[in-house]
Amino acid sequence: MTVRAGREFLAIPGPTTMPDEVLQAMHRPAIDIYSKEMHELTDTLLADISKLFATKGKSYIYIANGHGAWEAALSNVLSRGNKVLVLESGRFAIGWGNAAALMGAEVEVLKGDWRRAVRPHEVEERLRRDKEHTIKAVVVVQVDTASGVQNDIEAIGKAIKASGHPALYMVDTVASLGCMPFEMDKWGIDVAMSGSQKGLMTPPGLGFVAANARALEVQKKANMSTPYWSWSEREGTENYRKYAGTAPVHLLFALRQAIDLLHEEGLENAFRRHSLLGEAARRAVAAWSEGQVLGFNVAEASERSNTVTTVTMSNGHDPALLQRYCKDKCGVVLGTGIGDLSGQAFRIAHMGHVNAPMLLGTLGVVEIALNALKIPHGKGGLEAAVAYLGEQVAV
Ligand SMILES: *Cc1c(COP(=O)(O)O)cnc(C)c1O
């Protein structure tokens, strides 16, 4: 017997649930890529992406996933042999650093760990020791989707500034843009990147990079650039060149609709929604963890992200069994523990097109699974989430 008929719900951290409006926006013929309509679509999207990053700098759209946008960001500002300082807080900054190494950069990892955020004072100390300024770029993620860590990007920016070091500050916002505050210019970020398929509720396949004046200046002398990623190849008024070829028309229709939905809701409201749903998820996990099997991966409460919660399982309990039950019996797909947490955790995504019933449904299903599989857990997780939202969401 199952109770899974109905719409399967994706509670994985990307691709996320797409709004019906976004799906429908793609259900139309392509348009002439040389038309005025196409030009306007490009211009409004580039302007809106810069606004999402909160920068007066330039934005670029690539037909690529997040890995592509990583490469775009690196290739424009680095030269072979340049040193990149990677700030570890899970898997994704390390992945970005691996890309840099394969592209010919020298990579140093500022050791962190999977259970905590980057410590800004450690960044400052490391940069102060680099008296020769051999480090050319510092890379970090706002949210690490594997560990569930949320880094304080503003504080790291201040630490870099305090060190007096000229390295470019580069930030990955794939799992956070549109879900929580991000202030590229105010926080002193030179290059930011993101992708379409997480908080931005659009199909996978678009990568975004924004660059400030300093980054654009560095680009002039950098030698890793290749034609597809190059910012300078995308200059000028010709729309065709802005995509280095044919525009991904349907993905752009989808993105336009998704950003319109975000604007309708109001960005601040979207941030607040993520914060409420993130905390509701944490209330449930906190209750469950009293059974001594489940727990938060991120030790410090203030470092847990509002877009994904990574839940560890110990004492020989296999998260794969729980995930399988949720999917096969109840139609909810949870995220798998990845990297260092492979086989030891599952993840609940709460990013993008998510509301109270989606989150509470997911938490309810996890609770059903915990009961059915007789996994020890504290009672009242779902109730705690419901109570929290009842207190916080005003009449
Ligand atoms: C998903 C993700 C990526 C990689 O994006 P892909 O589209 O899968 O290439 C990079 N960084 C973060 C923080 C992510 O969550």
The ligand as a Tripos MOL2 file, in Angstrom:
@<TRIPOS>MOLECULE
LIG
   15    15     1     0     0
SMALL
NO_CHARGES

@<TRIPOS>ATOM
      1 C1         24.0260   23.3910   -7.0200 C.3       1 LIG1
      2 C2         25.1890   24.2030   -6.6500 C.ar      1 LIG1
      3 C3         26.2700   24.4060   -7.5220 C.ar      1 LIG1
      4 C4         26.4130   23.6830   -8.8150 C.3       1 LIG1
      5 O1         25.4040   23.9830   -9.6990 O.3       1 LIG1
      6 P1         25.0990   23.0150  -10.9420 P.3       1 LIG1
      7 O2         24.0270   23.7350  -11.6350 O.co2     1 LIG1
      8 O3         24.7040   21.6960  -10.3860 O.co2     1 LIG1
      9 O4         26.3520   22.9310  -11.7370 O.co2     1 LIG1
     10 C5         27.2730   25.2600   -7.1380 C.ar      1 LIG1
     11 N1         27.2370   25.8740   -5.9630 N.ar      1 LIG1
     12 C6         26.2290   25.7010   -5.0910 C.ar      1 LIG1
     13 C7         26.2510   26.4250   -3.7870 C.3       1 LIG1
     14 C8         25.1730   24.8580   -5.4060 C.ar      1 LIG1
     15 O5         24.1880   24.6660   -4.5490 O.3       1 LIG1
@<TRIPOS>BOND
     1     1     2 1
     2     2     3 ar
     3     2    14 ar
     4     3     4 1
     5     3    10 ar
     6     4     5 1
     7     5     6 1
     8     6     7 2
     9     6     8 1
    10     6     9 1
    11    10    11 ar
    12    11    12 ar
    13    12    13 1
    14    12    14 ar
    15    14    15 1
@<TRIPOS>SUBSTRUCTURE
     1 LIG1         1 GROUP 0 **** ****
